[in-house]
Amino acid sequence: MGIIEQAHNVRILGSRKQQPVVLGSGFGCDQSIWKYVVPYLLEDYQVILYDNMGTGTTNPEYFDFIRYSSIEGYVWDLLAILEEQSIKSCIYVGHSCSAMVGAIASTIRPDFFHKLVMLSGTPRLLNDVDYHGGFEPSDLDQLFEAVRSNYKAWCLGFAPLMVSGDMDSVAVQEFCRTLFNMRPDITLCLVHCIFEKDTRHFLPLVKIPCHILQSSKDMAVPTMVSNYLHQNLGGKSIIEVVPVEGHLPQISAPDIVIPILLKHICNDITT
């Protein structure tokens, strides 16, 4: 096992003879967020799972606060994983912040990617002139302070908002678990990185086909963000708004999301 593979808990399932589907998790999540999706892929695809550095399943000693103060640190990690696994033309499914990680990586090594499926992805969370990302700067100030002052209380409040459920929900409890597993100082670094990022300037450079999937109600990513992606990506793209609520629909509404996700993984954009 290579050092990159070990550091990111890379798991390879299925036959190497089949086309690889790489699953990238969003903020606060580890690869377990794909547990309902993976069984439906194994018959037709090789599945590659990995954990972003900083999640509770990775070694915190490997976390470089400078490297991961920007999203590019995760881009280079993804490219290193694909390089080490000798991946050619994968289907990359990126959830939340990992959607833009995959998009940016495709501008550097387009040969690694057949297409990108973006689930709950956004190039910028902050509102701007003629752009509604969903958050104001004052919202971020409150967020950062909440993470610093009482991490446990923040997790218990943040998880239901993101999942769009109550604390009795299995999905909310699952997201709470992965948040609790993260070291608070690392979480604060990642919150700054993700919520302050602006990757809109990369969009015209993304030439690979992009399938944009969006919950109909997501407090982190308004539906107009999907339209913005569609209008500004440099290659072919298609949008599907899924009739579910929450930022983590693959665990909160798998029965609805999985067939739609599979459709976009299996079928290419034809127009």
C-alpha positions, 0 to 999 in steps of 0.5 A: 500500500502506497503512502498516499493510499494509506493516508487517505484510506483509499479503498478499491472495490470491484474489478479493475477491468471495469470503468472506475467511479471515484467517490469524493465526500463533502465537508465533515463527511468520510467515505461512509456517506456513500454506503447506500450508493456503493452496492448499486455500483459494484456490478458495473463499475470499479469503485474507489473511495477515499477520505479527505485529509482532516476527516476523523478517519485520517491521521490528524498528524498528517494535516497541514494547516497551510496546505489545507487553508485553500481548496487547492490542497485537496485538488492535489491530493485527489490528483495524487490518489488518481496518479498512484492508482493509475486511473484513466478516465474515471467518473468522478462523483463529488459531493459538496466541496468535493464537487469543485475539487473534482472540477478544478482537478479536471482543468489540470489533468483532463485525461483523468476524467470522463465526466463529473457528477456534482452533488450539492456542489457550489463554487462559492457559499458567500453572496456577491454582486449578481450572485446568491450563494446563500450566506452573508459575511455576518453568517460566517462570523457567527459560524466561526465563533460557534466552532471556536467556543463550543464545538459539541454544541455547534455540531449538534446544531449544524448537523440537523440544519445541513441534513434538514432533519431532527436529531432522531433522524439516522442521517442526522446522527450519522453526520453528527458522528463524523463531525464529532470524530474531527478535531475541532481546530482542524474543523475550524481550518476547514470551515474557513477554507470552504466557506471563504472559498471563491472558485467561480473563476475556474468554471470556464476552464472546466471542459469535461461534461458535468452532471449537476444534481441539486436538492430542491431545498438545501440551506447551504446551496440554493437552487440558483447556484446550479443554474450558475454552474450550468451557465458558466461551466466551459463544457457540456452540463446538465441539471437535475433538481431532486425533490428532496431536502438537505445537503446530504441527500445520499444518506437522508433520502437514498431511495430517491437519490440513488436511482437519479445518481445512477442514471447520471453515472451511467448515461452521458450528456447527449446534446 
